[in-house]
Amino acid sequence: MAELIDTVLTVGWAPAAWIALAALAAALALHTVLAIVWWAGRAVFRACAWLYGRLRAIEAPDGAQEPQLPSSAPRSRTRRPVPSWAHTEPYTYKEAA
């Protein structure tokens, strides 16, 4: 009877171990593929950016500069309007008393 239980446990754990190993192998393969795709995409992006910069330098006349924003453009975000009932000041314990 002990051999039967031992055999059932061994046969039961073997597929679980194979499934776990297969999942690990698949995860490593997927990670490798994603890393290669990311690296290749980054290389293509950098090459395109370099080429675009070179073409802009060739096409621009000698005295030309990059277009500038108008001077009236805001340099930072503007404050949003706040309703009159909103508490915009820091809370103090004196107000609560």
Secondary structure, DSSP 8 states (H G I E B T S, - for coil): -HHHHHHHHHHHHHHHHHHHHHHHHHHHHHHHHHHHHHHHHHHHHHHHHHHHHHHHHHHS-TT-------TTS-SS-------TTS--S---HHHH-
